[in-house]
């Protein structure tokens, strides 16, 4: 069991994590459980969520998996009722469901003369349904679970919502306009929610991860010989610390800090960059 570096004590708290069948949010679920929370792992892929919940239970901690589509409000509300009955009212909601889609991604970083008639997917070829899917999954996939679970927080002390934004929200990356725009919407929505819930004691913040190496994206970041791909080379050149982040170590501290009701009790409406200086660097 890894050490809780901030000594954040979430004993007695119920934490709900969406997208918990994925690489990052499964790790966040473990971090919250190790801090003492009873964790509900929600994912559209129940088998994936259950596998991670079992790993948490094998450590002697409390975790249950639930099948949930974050775009289905009726299902989200039904799962919220189930979590309430089985674990208790939600104290922490980590909105982690999200992602990109190839249908909303251009093939090239820059439009060049002739691309309109070439065998490449340019800006003009982006698929409307793909763009809608990306915006829905990231923005509505944050809004709808918040509608379902935040009602359990009303009138209770120490409740918190944590959203997952991205460095794309600050400066859009090439090739992924829909994802960048959707994450900018998540950051803006975080501020809106923080103000909206400020009179009922619910803090709302977000983290904006930069570029992290995970098993899931290793093939995109590195060549078979271990050297960085061209796109990774650009990322490293634009990151003052000169490396990718370690998702298992360098995101959990930010999560625990923002959910710590003593250390972060006066922090709300903030999107915290975790990016090795990427957002601070002008390139010169």
Backbone torsions as a table, in degrees:
resi	resn	phi	psi	omega
1	UNK	NA	130.6	-178.7
2	UNK	-76.3	150.5	-179.9
3	UNK	-72.8	140.6	173.9
4	UNK	-81.5	97.3	-168.8
5	UNK	-63.7	-26.3	-178.5
6	UNK	-99.5	0.1	-176.3
7	UNK	54.7	31.9	175.0
8	UNK	-69.4	123.7	-176.9
9	UNK	-104.3	110.7	179.0
10	UNK	-109.0	22.6	-179.5
11	UNK	-57.7	132.9	179.9
12	UNK	84.8	-8.4	-179.9
13	UNK	-86.1	150.1	172.5
14	UNK	-107.9	121.2	-179.0
15	UNK	-113.2	129.8	178.7
16	UNK	-110.4	127.0	-178.4
17	UNK	-122.7	119.3	175.3
18	UNK	-91.0	154.6	-175.6
19	UNK	69.2	24.4	-171.4
20	UNK	-74.7	-4.4	175.2
21	UNK	-86.4	-3.9	-179.0
22	UNK	-91.6	175.9	-174.7
23	UNK	-63.6	-53.7	-175.2
24	UNK	-71.1	-46.8	-173.4
25	UNK	-74.0	-24.9	172.2
26	UNK	-67.5	-38.3	177.0
27	UNK	-66.3	-40.1	177.2
28	UNK	-62.2	-38.9	179.8
29	UNK	-60.7	-41.5	178.8
30	UNK	-66.0	-40.5	179.3
31	UNK	-60.5	-44.6	-179.1
32	UNK	-67.1	-39.8	179.0
33	UNK	-65.3	-39.9	180.0
34	UNK	-68.2	-21.0	176.1
35	UNK	-85.8	-1.3	174.4
36	UNK	111.4	-5.3	-176.9
37	UNK	-76.6	151.4	166.9
38	UNK	-87.6	121.6	-168.2
39	UNK	-110.9	129.8	172.0
40	UNK	-101.7	116.4	-179.5
41	UNK	-97.3	113.3	-177.8
42	UNK	-107.1	133.8	176.3
43	UNK	-160.3	152.0	176.6
44	UNK	-67.4	-24.2	176.0
45	UNK	-98.8	94.8	-175.8
46	UNK	-62.1	-37.8	-177.9
47	UNK	-62.0	-41.3	179.2
48	UNK	-65.6	-44.5	179.2
49	UNK	-63.7	-40.0	-179.0
50	UNK	-66.9	-36.0	178.8
51	UNK	-61.7	-43.0	179.3
52	UNK	-73.1	-35.8	176.8
53	UNK	-62.5	-37.2	179.0
54	UNK	-65.9	-39.3	177.8
55	UNK	-61.3	-38.5	178.6
56	UNK	-67.6	-44.2	179.3
57	UNK	-63.9	-31.8	178.7
58	UNK	-65.3	-19.3	175.6
59	UNK	-87.9	2.9	180.0
60	UNK	85.3	17.4	-177.0
61	UNK	-108.0	174.2	-173.5
62	UNK	-104.1	123.6	178.5
63	UNK	-156.4	141.4	175.6
64	UNK	-135.6	145.1	-179.4
65	UNK	-104.1	145.1	-179.8
66	UNK	-138.0	136.9	174.3
67	UNK	-78.6	124.0	-177.2
68	UNK	-152.8	129.8	172.4
69	UNK	-98.3	114.2	-174.2
70	UNK	-69.3	-6.6	177.0
71	UNK	-97.6	0.5	-179.5
72	UNK	-109.5	100.9	-174.4
73	UNK	-63.8	-41.2	-179.3
74	UNK	-61.2	-41.3	179.9
75	UNK	-68.8	-41.3	177.8
76	UNK	-59.3	-42.8	179.5
77	UNK	-66.9	-36.8	178.1
78	UNK	-66.4	-40.9	178.1
79	UNK	-67.0	-37.6	177.1
80	UNK	-59.4	-42.0	177.5
81	UNK	-64.5	-38.3	-179.6
82	UNK	-67.4	-42.7	177.7
83	UNK	-62.4	-42.5	178.7
84	UNK	-58.2	-43.4	-177.7
85	UNK	-70.7	-34.7	-171.6
86	UNK	-96.6	-31.5	-176.9
87	UNK	-119.8	-27.1	-176.4
88	UNK	117.5	177.7	-177.5
89	UNK	-68.1	145.3	-177.6
90	UNK	-69.2	127.0	174.7
91	UNK	-102.1	-32.8	-176.2
92	UNK	-131.4	128.9	173.9
93	UNK	-119.4	117.5	175.5
94	UNK	-106.7	107.4	-178.5
95	UNK	-84.9	92.5	-175.5
96	UNK	-106.5	-9.4	-179.4
97	UNK	-66.3	136.6	-179.7
98	UNK	170.9	-174.2	179.0
99	UNK	145.3	176.0	-179.6
100	UNK	-109.1	176.9	178.0
101	UNK	-145.5	135.9	-178.7
102	UNK	-56.6	-27.9	-178.7
103	UNK	-69.3	-14.9	179.8
104	UNK	-110.4	22.3	-175.9
105	UNK	-124.5	133.9	176.9
106	UNK	-82.3	155.9	179.3
107	UNK	-75.0	-32.6	-174.3
108	UNK	-119.4	155.8	179.4
109	UNK	-73.7	-35.3	-176.4
110	UNK	-125.1	142.0	172.3
111	UNK	-77.3	133.7	179.3
112	UNK	-126.9	152.1	179.1
113	UNK	-52.2	133.3	179.2
114	UNK	96.7	-13.2	-177.7
115	UNK	-64.2	-27.7	-176.9
116	UNK	-60.4	-33.4	-177.9
117	UNK	-107.3	3.1	-177.8
118	UNK	-87.9	169.2	179.2
119	UNK	-84.9	54.3	176.1
120	UNK	-132.5	152.8	176.3
121	UNK	-88.9	105.2	180.0
122	UNK	-93.9	-179.2	175.6
123	UNK	-53.3	-37.6	-176.2
124	UNK	-72.4	-11.2	-178.7
125	UNK	-104.2	1.7	-179.7
126	UNK	-58.9	136.8	-175.4
127	UNK	-82.8	126.2	-177.3
128	UNK	-58.4	-44.0	-178.6
129	UNK	-67.5	-31.2	177.2
130	UNK	-67.5	-42.1	177.8
131	UNK	-64.3	-43.7	178.4
132	UNK	-61.4	-39.2	179.5
133	UNK	-62.5	-45.3	-178.3
134	UNK	-64.4	-44.2	178.5
135	UNK	-65.7	-40.4	179.9
136	UNK	-63.5	-49.6	-176.1
137	UNK	-61.9	-42.3	-175.0
138	UNK	-83.2	-44.6	-177.3
139	UNK	-87.5	-58.5	178.6
140	UNK	-64.7	-30.0	177.3
141	UNK	-69.5	-10.0	170.8
142	UNK	-98.4	-43.1	-177.7
143	UNK	-65.0	-48.4	-172.9
144	UNK	-65.5	-47.5	176.2
145	UNK	-61.8	-31.2	177.0
146	UNK	-65.5	-40.3	175.8
147	UNK	-60.4	-38.6	-175.2
148	UNK	-74.3	-39.9	-171.5
149	UNK	-102.0	-28.0	-176.8
150	UNK	-65.3	-25.5	178.0
151	UNK	-62.1	-26.3	177.4
152	UNK	-76.3	-13.6	-179.2
153	UNK	-90.2	-19.1	-173.6
154	UNK	-59.0	130.1	177.2
155	UNK	76.9	12.1	-179.8
156	UNK	-121.2	140.9	-176.9
157	UNK	-78.0	147.8	169.5
158	UNK	77.5	21.7	-179.9
159	UNK	-91.2	150.7	-172.8
160	UNK	-150.8	144.9	174.9
161	UNK	-118.4	133.4	178.3
162	UNK	-126.7	118.6	179.4
163	UNK	-99.1	160.7	178.6
164	UNK	-111.7	107.4	175.2
165	UNK	-97.5	-148.1	-176.8
166	UNK	-165.7	161.2	173.0
167	UNK	-61.4	-24.8	176.9
168	UNK	-59.8	-24.7	-179.1
169	UNK	-68.8	-27.0	179.4
170	UNK	-85.4	-52.2	179.3
171	UNK	-134.8	114.9	-175.5
172	UNK	-65.4	136.1	175.1
173	UNK	-79.2	154.6	176.3
174	UNK	-65.9	153.3	172.6
175	UNK	80.2	-17.9	-174.0
176	UNK	-126.2	64.0	-175.5
177	UNK	-65.5	-37.2	-177.4
178	UNK	-69.1	-44.5	179.8
179	UNK	-63.9	-43.3	179.3
180	UNK	-61.5	-45.7	179.8
181	UNK	-65.0	-37.9	-179.5
182	UNK	-66.9	-39.7	179.3
183	UNK	-71.1	-32.6	173.6
184	UNK	-62.0	-37.9	177.3
185	UNK	-64.7	-37.6	178.4
186	UNK	-63.8	-42.5	178.3
187	UNK	-62.9	-43.6	178.8
188	UNK	-64.3	-41.2	179.6
189	UNK	-65.4	-33.4	176.5
190	UNK	-60.4	-44.4	177.1
191	UNK	-63.9	-43.6	-179.0
192	UNK	-61.4	-47.3	-179.8
193	UNK	-63.0	-38.1	-179.5
194	UNK	-59.8	-41.5	177.9
195	UNK	-70.6	-45.1	-175.4
196	UNK	-60.7	-39.1	-176.8
197	UNK	-97.6	6.9	-174.2
198	UNK	-64.6	-27.4	-177.5
199	UNK	-84.8	-8.1	179.5
200	UNK	-116.5	15.4	169.0
201	UNK	77.7	15.6	178.4
202	UNK	-96.7	117.9	175.4
203	UNK	-84.7	142.8	-179.2
204	UNK	-133.4	119.4	179.0
205	UNK	-137.1	178.1	178.4
206	UNK	-146.6	158.5	168.6
207	UNK	-113.7	149.5	178.4
208	UNK	-122.9	88.0	179.2
209	UNK	-64.1	142.8	171.5
210	UNK	-86.7	-124.8	-173.7
211	UNK	-108.7	116.9	-175.9
212	UNK	-122.1	141.9	177.0
213	UNK	-87.8	124.8	175.2
214	UNK	-132.7	165.8	176.3
215	UNK	-60.5	-31.3	-176.0
216	UNK	-68.9	-37.0	-175.4
217	UNK	-108.3	9.2	-176.4
218	UNK	-57.3	-40.1	-177.7
219	UNK	-68.1	-24.8	178.5
220	UNK	-82.6	-28.1	-175.1
221	UNK	-91.4	-29.5	-173.3
222	UNK	-131.8	147.6	174.8
223	UNK	-77.6	166.2	-179.4
224	UNK	-55.7	-28.3	179.8
225	UNK	-84.1	1.7	177.5
226	UNK	93.2	-6.5	178.3
227	UNK	-79.0	152.9	-177.9
228	UNK	-70.3	146.6	172.8
229	UNK	-70.2	171.2	-179.1
230	UNK	-60.5	-40.8	-179.2
231	UNK	-68.1	-39.0	176.3
232	UNK	-63.9	-37.5	176.7
233	UNK	-59.4	-39.5	176.7
234	UNK	-65.5	-40.7	179.1
235	UNK	-61.4	-48.5	-178.1
236	UNK	-64.0	-36.5	179.3
237	UNK	-67.2	-26.0	-178.8
238	UNK	-97.7	3.7	179.5
239	UNK	-110.2	107.6	-176.2
240	UNK	-52.5	-33.3	-179.7
241	UNK	-75.9	-9.9	170.7
242	UNK	70.7	22.5	179.7
243	UNK	-153.9	167.7	172.9
244	UNK	-85.4	158.5	178.8
245	UNK	-79.7	160.1	175.4
246	UNK	-100.6	106.4	-173.0
247	UNK	-63.2	-28.8	-177.0
248	UNK	-77.1	-21.7	-175.1
249	UNK	-115.0	-35.2	-165.2
250	UNK	-101.6	3.4	171.8
251	UNK	-106.3	-31.0	-174.2
252	UNK	-64.2	-35.0	179.2
253	UNK	-62.8	-41.1	178.7
254	UNK	-65.8	-40.3	178.6
255	UNK	-61.7	-49.4	-178.8
256	UNK	-64.0	-38.6	179.6
257	UNK	-62.5	-50.6	-176.2
258	UNK	-68.0	-23.2	178.4
259	UNK	-93.0	-2.6	-179.4
260	UNK	-81.5	113.1	-174.5
261	UNK	-75.8	-5.4	172.2
262	UNK	-97.0	-49.8	-176.4
263	UNK	-71.5	-32.4	-173.6
264	UNK	-121.5	28.0	-173.6
265	UNK	-63.7	-22.4	-178.6
266	UNK	-110.1	18.9	179.9
267	UNK	-110.0	118.3	175.0
268	UNK	-152.9	147.9	-179.3
269	UNK	81.3	15.3	-175.7
270	UNK	-102.9	139.4	168.2
271	UNK	-112.1	113.0	-172.1
272	UNK	-92.8	115.9	176.3
273	UNK	-72.5	137.2	175.3
274	UNK	-129.8	83.8	-161.9
275	UNK	-143.2	11.6	179.3
276	UNK	63.2	21.4	178.8
277	UNK	92.9	5.5	-177.6
278	UNK	-55.6	-44.9	-176.1
279	UNK	-73.9	-14.3	-178.6
280	UNK	-94.4	-11.4	-170.4
281	UNK	-95.1	126.0	-179.5
282	UNK	-86.1	-11.0	-178.8
283	UNK	99.3	-8.7	177.7
284	UNK	-134.3	NA	NA
